[in-house]
């Protein structure tokens, strides 16, 4: 059970990190294009 919970938390954390990175990349591209 503990292993399962740890697995779930890792998966959720990974998904959150990926989503945040994608959002950051998109925001950076929009800013860069807007500045050019």
N, CA, C and O atoms as a GROMACS GRO file, in nm:
protein
  144
    1UNK      N    1   0.084  -0.120   0.000
    1UNK     CA    2   0.000   0.000   0.000
    1UNK      C    3   0.088   0.125   0.000
    1UNK      O    4   0.062   0.220  -0.074
    2UNK      N    5   0.191   0.124   0.082
    2UNK     CA    6   0.280   0.241   0.086
    2UNK      C    7   0.346   0.260  -0.049
    2UNK      O    8   0.360   0.373  -0.097
    3UNK      N    9   0.386   0.150  -0.111
    3UNK     CA   10   0.452   0.158  -0.242
    3UNK      C   11   0.355   0.214  -0.345
    3UNK      O   12   0.394   0.294  -0.431
    4UNK      N   13   0.229   0.172  -0.335
    4UNK     CA   14   0.128   0.221  -0.429
    4UNK      C   15   0.111   0.372  -0.414
    4UNK      O   16   0.107   0.445  -0.513
    5UNK      N   17   0.101   0.418  -0.291
    5UNK     CA   18   0.082   0.562  -0.266
    5UNK      C   19   0.201   0.640  -0.321
    5UNK      O   20   0.185   0.745  -0.383
    6UNK      N   21   0.320   0.587  -0.296
    6UNK     CA   22   0.441   0.654  -0.344
    6UNK      C   23   0.439   0.662  -0.497
    6UNK      O   24   0.475   0.764  -0.555
    7UNK      N   25   0.398   0.553  -0.560
    7UNK     CA   26   0.391   0.550  -0.705
    7UNK      C   27   0.293   0.655  -0.757
    7UNK      O   28   0.322   0.727  -0.852
    8UNK      N   29   0.178   0.663  -0.692
    8UNK     CA   30   0.075   0.759  -0.734
    8UNK      C   31   0.126   0.902  -0.720
    8UNK      O   32   0.108   0.984  -0.810
    9UNK      N   33   0.190   0.932  -0.608
    9UNK     CA   34   0.242   1.066  -0.584
    9UNK      C   35   0.348   1.101  -0.688
    9UNK      O   36   0.351   1.214  -0.739
   10UNK      N   37   0.434   1.006  -0.720
   10UNK     CA   38   0.538   1.032  -0.819
   10UNK      C   39   0.475   1.061  -0.954
   10UNK      O   40   0.517   1.152  -1.024
   11UNK      N   41   0.374   0.982  -0.991
   11UNK     CA   42   0.308   1.002  -1.120
   11UNK      C   43   0.241   1.138  -1.125
   11UNK      O   44   0.250   1.208  -1.226
   12UNK      N   45   0.173   1.175  -1.018
   12UNK     CA   46   0.104   1.305  -1.015
   12UNK      C   47   0.206   1.418  -1.020
   12UNK      O   48   0.187   1.517  -1.090
   13UNK      N   49   0.315   1.403  -0.946
   13UNK     CA   50   0.418   1.506  -0.945
   13UNK      C   51   0.482   1.520  -1.082
   13UNK      O   52   0.508   1.631  -1.127
   14UNK      N   53   0.506   1.408  -1.148
   14UNK     CA   54   0.567   1.412  -1.281
   14UNK      C   55   0.474   1.482  -1.379
   14UNK      O   56   0.518   1.566  -1.458
   15UNK      N   57   0.346   1.449  -1.374
   15UNK     CA   58   0.248   1.511  -1.464
   15UNK      C   59   0.242   1.662  -1.438
   15UNK      O   60   0.235   1.741  -1.532
   16UNK      N   61   0.246   1.701  -1.311
   16UNK     CA   62   0.242   1.843  -1.277
   16UNK      C   63   0.365   1.914  -1.331
   16UNK      O   64   0.355   2.024  -1.385
   17UNK      N   65   0.482   1.850  -1.316
   17UNK     CA   66   0.606   1.911  -1.364
   17UNK      C   67   0.602   1.928  -1.515
   17UNK      O   68   0.641   2.033  -1.567
   18UNK      N   69   0.556   1.825  -1.586
   18UNK     CA   70   0.550   1.832  -1.732
   18UNK      C   71   0.455   1.944  -1.775
   18UNK      O   72   0.487   2.023  -1.864
   19UNK      N   73   0.339   1.950  -1.711
   19UNK     CA   74   0.240   2.054  -1.745
   19UNK      C   75   0.299   2.192  -1.722
   19UNK      O   76   0.282   2.282  -1.804
   20UNK      N   77   0.369   2.209  -1.610
   20UNK     CA   78   0.428   2.339  -1.578
   20UNK      C   79   0.536   2.376  -1.680
   20UNK      O   80   0.544   2.491  -1.723
   21UNK      N   81   0.618   2.278  -1.718
   21UNK     CA   82   0.725   2.306  -1.816
   21UNK      C   83   0.665   2.346  -1.950
   21UNK      O   84   0.714   2.439  -2.014
   22UNK      N   85   0.561   2.277  -1.991
   22UNK     CA   86   0.496   2.311  -2.119
   22UNK      C   87   0.440   2.452  -2.111
   22UNK      O   88   0.458   2.531  -2.204
   23UNK      N   89   0.374   2.483  -2.002
   23UNK     CA   90   0.316   2.617  -1.985
   23UNK      C   91   0.427   2.723  -1.988
   23UNK      O   92   0.411   2.828  -2.050
   24UNK      N   93   0.539   2.694  -1.920
   24UNK     CA   94   0.650   2.790  -1.915
   24UNK      C   95   0.706   2.810  -2.055
   24UNK      O   96   0.734   2.923  -2.095
   25UNK      N   97   0.723   2.700  -2.131
   25UNK     CA   98   0.778   2.710  -2.266
   25UNK      C   99   0.687   2.792  -2.356
   25UNK      O  100   0.733   2.876  -2.432
   26UNK      N  101   0.557   2.767  -2.347
   26UNK     CA  102   0.461   2.841  -2.430
   26UNK      C  103   0.466   2.989  -2.394
   26UNK      O  104   0.468   3.075  -2.482
   27UNK      N  105   0.466   3.019  -2.264
   27UNK     CA  106   0.470   3.159  -2.220
   27UNK      C  107   0.596   3.226  -2.270
   27UNK      O  108   0.592   3.340  -2.317
   28UNK      N  109   0.709   3.157  -2.261
   28UNK     CA  110   0.836   3.214  -2.305
   28UNK      C  111   0.834   3.240  -2.455
   28UNK      O  112   0.882   3.344  -2.500
   29UNK      N  113   0.779   3.148  -2.532
   29UNK     CA  114   0.773   3.165  -2.678
   29UNK      C  115   0.685   3.285  -2.713
   29UNK      O  116   0.719   3.364  -2.801
   30UNK      N  117   0.572   3.297  -2.645
   30UNK     CA  118   0.480   3.408  -2.673
   30UNK      C  119   0.550   3.540  -2.640
   30UNK      O  120   0.540   3.636  -2.716
   31UNK      N  121   0.620   3.545  -2.527
   31UNK     CA  122   0.690   3.668  -2.489
   31UNK      C  123   0.797   3.701  -2.591
   31UNK      O  124   0.812   3.816  -2.632
   32UNK      N  125   0.873   3.598  -2.631
   32UNK     CA  126   0.983   3.620  -2.726
   32UNK      C  127   0.929   3.671  -2.859
   32UNK      O  128   0.984   3.763  -2.918
   33UNK      N  129   0.820   3.609  -2.906
   33UNK     CA  130   0.762   3.650  -3.034
   33UNK      C  131   0.703   3.790  -3.022
   33UNK      O  132   0.710   3.870  -3.116
   34UNK      N  133   0.645   3.819  -2.907
   34UNK     CA  134   0.585   3.951  -2.888
   34UNK      C  135   0.693   4.060  -2.881
   34UNK      O  136   0.671   4.173  -2.923
   35UNK      N  137   0.809   4.024  -2.827
   35UNK     CA  138   0.917   4.121  -2.813
   35UNK      C  139   0.989   4.147  -2.944
   35UNK      O  140   1.042   4.256  -2.966
   36UNK      N  141   0.990   4.048  -3.032
   36UNK     CA  142   1.064   4.062  -3.158
   36UNK      C  143   0.993   4.157  -3.252
   36UNK      O  144   1.040   4.181  -3.363
   0.00000   0.00000   0.00000
